Amino acid sequence: FSAVAEECRAVRERVGLIDMTSFAKYEISGNDAEKFLNRICANRIPKIGGVSLVHMLTELGGIEGEATITRLEDNLFYVLSAAVAEIHDYDWFSQHILPEENVNISNATDDYGVLVLTGPRSRDVLSKLTDADLSNKEFRWMRGKSIEVSGIPLHALRVSYVGELGWELHVPIGATGEIFDALMEAGKAEDIRPIGYRALESLRLEKGYRAWSSDITPNDTPFEAGLGWAVKLKKNTDFMGRK
């Protein structure tokens, strides 16, 4: 479709703005939160400020779920997964807490809006609205920081589901519209475009990024799906599905 094609070109050549508020979001905390996440995730859990792509596996090694984990504090983790998996993943996390573990799980899906600013000119647009250093040296790929955009505190994650430079901006839900308007205004000179989910699907397929429930399911192991790099067989903590 011509409209979708134009949105894809905007992301590849200039800058686009995508509303991904539908992400499932959780806050996992407690003294045993890191140990718990290491046990149910095949990848290593990040250090403070880091972001990791993780997979929760069945005992047979199939992909039960996929998420990104951002470590905000020593014992506080911000977890994102697919919108379709909100209840599924919340149940999976909750059901695997051991009785002796101090772990708290809060469903924060309705607390945050998510705006994804992405494309080769995304840094130019975002830098107009924040004093934070967005350089590659100071704000690296797969890192998260608390910054202010248009005077509003939010979590900025330098990750991308479309394969371009960009940031996920996790905004207090009531300020989502204000931030959206500010980004669209700041991006006029760069010919910013709002991007929809048909373009998102095309862009992520072009990049080779998988989607849980369609490309990857409990019937697939990470190695079969080309995601073996996200499985750390030698990490110190044993994890579900490792055998």
N, C-alpha and C positions, 0 to 999 in steps of 0.2 A: 504494500500500500504506500502511496506517495507520502502521506502524512507521517507514517512510521519511518520511512526512509529518511525524511528530513530530520526527524528527531535523532536518528542514529548518526547522521552526518554532523549534527550539532555537537554531540558528545565526542565524536572522533576528531573533529576539527576545531571546535571552539569550547563551549561549555554548556552543560545542561543541568537542570535541577529536577530531582526525582523525589516524590513523597513516598517514603517507605515506612510510614508510621505503623503499618500493619505488622511489622516484625513482632514476634513474641519476645518479651523481655523479662528477665528475672534478676533479682539481686540475691546472691548466695553469700552468707556470712557465717561467722562462728569460728571458734578456736580450731576446729577440725575441718574447716571448709577446704583448705588446700589438699589435705590427705584424702578427703572424700572425692574431690574432683579428679585427683590423680588416679584413684581407684576405678572410676567409671569412664574415664576418657583415655583414648589410646595415645594422644599426643602429650607432650609436657605442658604443664601449667605455667603461664608466663610470670615473670617478675613484675613488680609494681610499674605501671605505665606500659606494659606490654600487652599485645593482642595475639591470641593463638586461635587457629582453626582446629577444632577438635571433633572427634567422632565418638559417640557412645555405641558400644558394640554389644551384640547378644553373646551368650556363652559359646555359640558356634562361630563367632567372628563376623556376623553380618552387621550392616550399618543400621542400627536402631534409631539413630538421630545424628544430626550435625549442628554445630553451634560455633559461634565465636565467643571467646572469653577474654574480657579486659579486666586486668587486676587494678582496681582503683586504690586499694589500701592493702595492708598486710593480710587482713582477714576479711576483705570485702571484694567480691567479684561481680562484674556486670556481664550477664550472659544473654546472647541474642540467638534466636533460632527462627525457623520459618513460621510464617503466620498460620499455616495449616496445621502446624505441630504444637500450637500453644498448650492445649490441655494434655496432649500426648507426652510432651517433654516434661511438663510440670509433674505429671504422675510418675514418669520414669525416674526423675530426680528424687521425688519424695519417697518412692517405694524402695530405694536403694540406700537410704540412710540407715546405718547400723544403730541399734539401741544405745550403744555407749558413745556415739559420736555427737559432738556439739555442733550442729549444722542447722542454720535457718534458711528457708527458701521463701522469697516473697515474689509473687507475680506482679511485675511492674509494667505490664504491657500498656495499661491505660494511663500511666504516669508521664510518659514521654512521647513526643512527636519525633519523627526521624526525617530529616531532609538531607539528601545526598547531592552534594555539589561536585560535579565530575567533568573532566575534559582537560585538554592541555592548557586552558586559560583559567582553570578553577582557582589556582593560587592568586592570580591577579585580582579576581573578584573578591575572594574572601579577605585578602589583605586590606581592602578598603574599609572593612568593618571591624577589624580587630587589631590590637597592638601586639598580639602573640607573634612570635617568630615562626613563620611557616616554611622556612628554608628546609631543603632536604637534609642539611646537617643537623638542624635543631628539632625537626619534626619528621622523623624517618617513617618509612613504610612499616605497617603493622605496629604502630604506637598509638597510644591514646593520651589526651591531656584535657584538663579542665581549663577552658578559656572563656573569654567574654566576646560575644558577637553582638554588635549594636547595643552594648551595655548589659546584655543578658547572659548570665553564667550558663554554660552548657558543657557537655562532654563532646569532644571532637575526636573521632577515630580516623586515622589515615589508612583506610582500607577501601577496596573497590570490588564491586561485583560485575563491572563492565570492562575492566582492563585498562583504565586510564588513571592519570593523576586525579586525586579527589579525596574528599572528606565526608564521612557520615557525621552529621550534627544531631546530637541527641538532646532535644530541647524540652524544658518543662512544657507539658501539653498545652497549657493556656497561652504560651508565647509562640506557638508554631506558626500561626498566621503572620504575626509581626516579623519573625525572622524570614519567612518566605518572601514577604513583600520587600524587605530590606535587600535580600539577595537579588531579587529580580531587578530592583532599581539600580543596585551597584553593578549589575552585569549588563546594562544596556549597551555600553561601549563595546563589549565583547560579543554582542548579539546573542545573549543567553536565551535558552529555550526551556520551557517546562517539558519534561519527558514522561511518557507513560509506560505501562508495563509490557505492551507489545514490543516496544523498542528495547526495553530492558531484557526481555527474553532473547531477542535477536543478538544483542550485544554480548550477553553472557555466553550464549551458545558459540558465537564467533570466537570468544576467548577460550572456550573449552571448560568453563566453570560448570560444575554439576549442581543440580537441584534435588534436594531431598524429596522423596515420595514419587518422583518420576524417573530421574536418572539413577539415583542410588536409593536402595531399599534394604530391608533385612535379608533379602536374597543375595545381596552383593557384599563381598568383603572389600575393604579399602584397596587391597592389592589388585583385585579384579577391576576396580573402578579407576585405576591410575592414581590412587591417593595414598599409596604406600609411604610416601615421604612424611605423611602426618601420623604415622604409627611409629612410636619409639619403643621397639622391643627391648632395648637395653636400659630403659629408664629404671630408676631405683625401685619404684613402686610397681607391684604387679597390678594388672588391670583386667577388667572383664573382657573375655574374648581372646586374650593373649595366646592361650594354648591352642 
